[in-house]
Amino acid sequence: MRAAEDGSRVQEGQRPIIAVSGARAYAAEAAPPRGPLWPRHGFVVRRGRRRVNVTLWFNGWEVIAYRFPKIKPRFSSPLLSYANLHLCGAWPWSPRPGRALLDVDAATIARVLRGTKPVGYAAVPTAARLEVIERRARVRDVAISELEFPFPRGYRTIGLAQPGAFGDTFDLDALEQDYRAYLAEGPATRVAEVAQRIRGLAEKPLAATLPTLVGDPHSNADLVECGLSYGYPVETTAAILARRIGIPDSGVSSRR
């Protein structure tokens, strides 16, 4: 049985599934947990005939839900996973119900240095800690840049990125095909906009996203690049796009 690095669980109905690295983190089955009954905690997957629902639960509270078309994905990468969604800063998370909250900054740095997240931003509390991170980044050929972003008590904000270009790191042809499949019911012009951005990433270095934060929140093309850069599952980004461009019976809803 393999557990995700952040300890998150994915459940299908009442049968838990341990989250594993990869764009389809809910695919590996596992036995239910032993001991006291846990509150629902993690990503819950329900598959219909044409749609898939993925809902994040935190200590029994529904946080966010994604709904997207059921396809056969062609794209996969160890750099994309549901674990990376916990690092977006939009919700609290703990590896187990009732435990201490995940240190998002430390986890972001660790996942980029470990090669399980393409790009990440984090706050570093001391200059000594920053020196340690810089040494580890040099060993792994990870780009690192300090951002001009104010933080109290001497904290510094840094960005880290995997080496190489998007086209060397990801199968962009497969990624484009998956987005076309997820967005097939949407306006052709909007789908073409997304496809064009994906093809345009081929020679762009991942480090080019540093030292500025990626993305205009109102741009569909930027949203796709952001999702890929930060290592979010393709289907969750596609669900957000589906809501934006008016695809029926797809989208994302938040209970926060």
N, C-alpha and C positions, 0 to 999 in steps of 0.2 A: 504494500500500500504506500503510495507517495502523497505527501502533503505539500501544499503550496508553501513557498518560502515565507509568506506572511501569515500562514496558518489559516487562511480563509477556506471555507467549505462551499461547495456548490451542491444544491439538492434538486433532484427531479421528483416532483410530487413529494412523497414521504421517504424516498430512497436517496440518502446523501451521496454526493459525488465529490471527491477531493479535487480541488482546482489544481491543474498542472500548467506549466508554462506552455504558451502557444496561443494562437488566435482563437482556437476552439477549446477554451480552458475547461468547459463543462463535459468533456467527452469521456473521461476515465471513471469507471465505476469503482466503488469501494463499499465495504461493509458499514452499517450504521454505527455511530459511536456507542460505547458502553458507558455504564454509570448513570448518574442522574439525567433526567430529561432536560435537554438544552432548549432554550428558546430558539426560534428560527434565526439563523445567523449565517450570512453568506449569500451567494447567488443561487437563486432558485430558478430552474429551467422547466418550462412547460412547452411541449411541442404539439402543435395542431397539424392539420392536413396541409395548410398553406402558410402558416405563420408560426414563429417561435417567440415566446415571451421569456425574458430574463429579468428577474427582479432581485435587487439587493435588499437584504434584511439586516438590521443591526439590533441585536439584543431583543428580537421580537417586533421591531418597528420597521415597517416598509419605508425605504429611503427613496429608491428610484426604480423605474421599470422601463425596459426597452422592448419594443415589438417590431419585428422585421420579417421579411419574406423568408420562407424556408428554401434554401438553395444547397447545392453541393459545392462548397468552397474550393477554389483552386489555390488560393494564396495561404501560406503559413509561414511563420517566422518565430523563433524563440525570443525575439525582441518584443513581440506583442503578446499581451496576456491580460486576463481580468485582474490579476494582482496589481498591475500598473494603474488601474482605475482608482485604487485606494489612495494613490499618491497625487490625485488631482487637486486636493485641498478643499473639495466641495462638501465632504462629509467626514464624520469621525469614524475610526475603525479600530478594533482590537482583534488580535489573532484568535481569541476565544471569548465567549460571552462573559461579561463581567470583569475581564482583565484590563490592565493598563492600556491606554490608547497607543496605537502605533506611532513611533517617532517618524513622521513623514520625511523630514529633512535627511535624517540618517539613512532611512530606507531608500530614498531616491538616489543618494550618492552611492550606496552599496550596490543597487541594481544596475546603475550605469557602469560602474567599475567591474561588475561581475559579468556584464554582457547580456543582461536580460531587460534592458531598457535603452532605447536609442539616444534620447536627449532628456536631460532633467535639470531643474533649477532647485537650489536649496540655500538655506541660511546657515552660515557657519559661525559659531559663537566666539572663537578665539583665533588669533594669528597662528598660534602653534598648531591648532587643529587643521587650519588651512594648509600649512606646510606639509603635514602628513598626507592630506588628500592629494596635493600637487605631486608628491613623490609617487604615490600609487598610480596616479593618472599617467605620469610619464612612463612608468613600467609597462602599462597596458596600452600606450599610444592613444589615450583618451584626451581629447581637447578639453581645456578648461579655461574659463574666462570669468573675470570678476565684473559684476554689473553695478552700474550706478543706481543703486536702489537703497533708500534710507532705512536703517534698522536701529532700534535703540540698543544701548549698552555695548556698542562695538561690534555687533553682528555684521557679517558681510554676506552678500548674496552672490552666489556663483552659478555658472551654467557649465554643464558637462555634456560632451557629445562623442559618440562612437567615431572611429576613424573611417575614412572612405566616403564615397558618394552614395546617394540613395540608390542609384542603379546598380552599384556593386554590392550593396547590402541587401536589397530586396528584389524579388521578382515582380517588377512593376507591370509586366504584361498580365500576369495572373491577378494582380491587385486591381487593375483596370477592369478585367473581365468580371471579377466579383462585384465591384461597384455597379457595373452595368446590370448585373443580375439583380442586385438588391433594389436598384432604382428603376427597373424596367417599366414600371407603371407610371413613372413621372414624366414631365415634359422633356422632349428630346434635347432642347437647347440647354437645359440645366444639367442633364446627364453628360452632354458633350463638354460643358464647362469643367466638370469634375475630371473627365477623361483627359482633357487637354492638360490640366494641372499635373496629373499623375505622370504623363509622358514627359512633361517639362522638367521633372525632378531628376531625370536620369543622370545628368552630370553634376548636379548640385551637391556639394559636400554637406554632410550632416552638420559639420562645425559651422557652416554658413548661417545657421540659425542663431549662433552666438555672436555678440553678447546681448542682443535684444530679444525679447520674448517674441515667439512666433504668433502671427495671426491677427487678422481683423475678425472679430466675432460675428460680423454681419456678412462675411464672404464665405460662400459655400466651398470655393476652391481652397481658401485658407483653412477652413475647418478640416478638410481632408488631409492637408499637409500637417496640421497640428496633431490630428489623431495618429498619423503614422509616426511623426517625430517623437511624440510622448509615449508611444508603445501601447495605445489603446486598441482593443479588438475592433476589427473592421466592421463587424455587424453593429456594434454600439454607435460608432460614428455614422454608419449608414442609417440607423434609426433616427438620429437627430436630423440628418439631411432629409429623410422621408417626410418628417413633420414639416420641415421648412418649405418643401416644394409641393406639398399637398397630396402626397400619396395616401390613399384611404387605408384605414385599418393598419397603419404602421406609425411608429413615432416613439416618443419618450415622454414619461410623466414623472414628476417629482412630488414626493409627499413631505419634503423638508419645509 
